[in-house]
């Protein structure tokens, strides 16, 4: 198990990235520190003409990466929840290089963390899970807490998903353990 720190200064920078378009990047480690501190952001600006559709092209992946779910995406998809999409979750599970994925949303920061090396086998059931369990049905709208509970039950011991609400994200460093 590896332990890393994402300093509060980096968390604050992530929370203030341009909220008008979806952006992504990676966090870079300072491996001279123990535990390893991810203290640099490499932001990939996407000026692709389709960017306003909230779909990133030419995505760069690394051990700790992030992207945003800006307000424009909530408007396009007519939702008030910006949790990780089917694509986000499948990519996280399938791409071995990604150990931690941060999704910066209006609600706060969703953290997806791998607890075991092999998670790609979980990807097969994600479509079904999202399409059957996480869709809006009348007044039976899934809460964020229920979403997190169900996705974590599905992940089992292999991975975890958390939400650090915006009001709590400024409280200190993120300390993360992963495989």
N, C-alpha and C positions, 0 to 999 in steps of 0.2 A: 504494500500500500504506500502510495506517495502522498506526502502532505505539502501543500503549497498555500501561499498567501496572495490574495489580491488586495493591495492596500486601498484604504478608503479614498485616497486621492484618485486612484484609477476608477473606482466605483462611481465617484462623483463625475468624472469625465464621461463615463459611459451614459450616465443619466442625463447629460446635457448635450448629447450628440443631436444634430439637426433633426427635429421631429417632423419635418415636412416631406422627407423621403426615406425609403428603406435603405439602410447602409449596413455594411458588415466589415469585419476585420478580425484580426487575431491579437491576442495578448502575448507579449514576448517576455521570456523569463530572464531574470538575473540569477544565473546558476551559481554565482559566487557566494550566495547567501544560503543559509540552512535554517529552516526549510526554504525551498526555492520561492522567490518572490516574483510574481508577474507584474512588473512595474513599468511596462511600456506598451503603448497601444499603436498598432499599425492599422490605420483605417484605410479601407479600400473604397474610394469614392466611385460611385457608379453613375455615370452620366448617360447611361444607355437610354434611348428614347422610350423603352417599355418600362422604365423604372417606376413610373406612376401606377403601374398595375400591381405593384408589390411582389414582383418576381425578380429575384436576382439572377444574373447570368455570370458565368465564369467565376463561380464561388471558389474562394481560397480556404482550404482547411488546414488546421494545425491542432496541436494538443489542446489548447484553450482558445476557442474562437467565440465570436458573438455576432449577432445582427439585431436590427431594430424592427419592431412592429409599430411604426408611427401611426398617428391619428388617421392619416389618409387611408391606411389599410382598414381601419375599423369602419370608416365611412363606405369604402368600396364593398366590403363584405357584410355591411349592415349588422355589425356586432358590437357589443360593449365589453367583450373579453378578447384579450390578445394572447391567449396561451399558445404554446407551440402547436404548429399545424401538423397535419399528417406528414407532409414533406420534411418538416423540421425533425420530427421524431424518428422517421425512417432513416434520414441521413445520419442522425446522431448514432443510431443503432448499427447501421451498415458500414460506416466509414471508420475503420479501426483507428486511424490516426487521431480522431476526435476523442478526447477523454472527458472534456468539460465543454458544454455549450451554454452560453448565456444569451438569453433573449430579452432585450430591453423593451418593455411595453409601458403602456399608460399605467398599468397596475403596479409595476415594479420590475424586478429582474427575475425571470424564470431561470433556474439553474438545472441543467441536466447533467448528471454525474455518473460515470461508469464505475461500478463496484467490482466487476469481474472483466477479464480480458475479452472473452467471446460473448458478444451480444447480438450478432447479426441474425441469429435464428429467431429472435423476437420480432424482427421486422415484418415477417410474413403475416402476422395477425394484426398489425397496426391499422391497416385499411378497414378491416371488419370492426375492430374496436371503435375507431373514430366514427364510422358510418352508422353503427348500430347503437352505440352508447352515448356519443357526444354530440348528437344533433339536437336542435331545438324542436320540441314537440309541444305545441300549444303553450299552456302556462307552466309546463314541466321543464323549465329552463335549468340546465345543469349549472350548479354553483362552482366556483373555482375550487373550493374545498373538496367537493364531491369528485370533480375532475381529477385533482391531484391524488385523492385516495384511490380511485379506480385505476389510474395509470400506474401508480406505484404497486398496486396489487398485481397488475399485469407484468410489470418489470420483475417482480419477485426480488431475489437477492442479486440480480445482475446490474441494476441501475436504479437511480433515484431521480425524481423531479421535485423541485422545491420552488416556492415563490417567496422572494424577499420583497415585501411591500415597499413602495417608495418611501413612506414615512419611516421605515426601519432601515432602509438601505444606507442611510447616512450615519448610522450609529457606530460603525467601526470597520475593521478589515474583514474580508471574507477569508475564512480558513477552510480549505477543501481537501478531503482525502479521496483519492481515486486509485484505480489500478493502472 
